[in-house]
Amino acid sequence: MKRKVRRLLIRKYAVLFILSVLSLSYLYLLDWMFGYGLGNIGYILNYLLYTASEKLAAAVMLLALIVPDVIYWIRGSQPGRGAEK
C-alpha cells in the first residue's frame, strides 16, 4: 500500500509541476510576444501578494495542499472511504 500511495503522490506533484511550468512559460511567451519584455513578470509578482492577509491566505492554502500529503507519505495509507458505502 505504501508504494501505491507514494506513486500516486509523486504523480500528483509531477503533474502539478508540469502544469505550473507550462503556465509560467505561457505567461512569459505572451509577455515577450506583446513586447513587455521578460522582466514584466517579476514586476507583476511584486504586487501579487501585497497585504499581510493575502500572504496569510496563500500560506494557509499551500499548507492545506501539502500537509495531508506529507502525512500520507509518512504513514503510507490514505483515509478509508467507509462513508461512501
C-alpha angles and dihedrals in degrees: 000000000000092000093051094048092047092048090052092049092049090049091049094053093041090057090045090051093047092049092049092050091049093049093048092048088050090053093048092046093052092046089051093046094050092047101249093123130234093279093066094087091056089051091051093047090063088067099037099090100023106155131048092245091057091049091049092049091050091049092049092049091048091050090048088056098045108032098064090048092051089052091049090047092054097041095039095219137084125220117278124258098224094132092062094059 
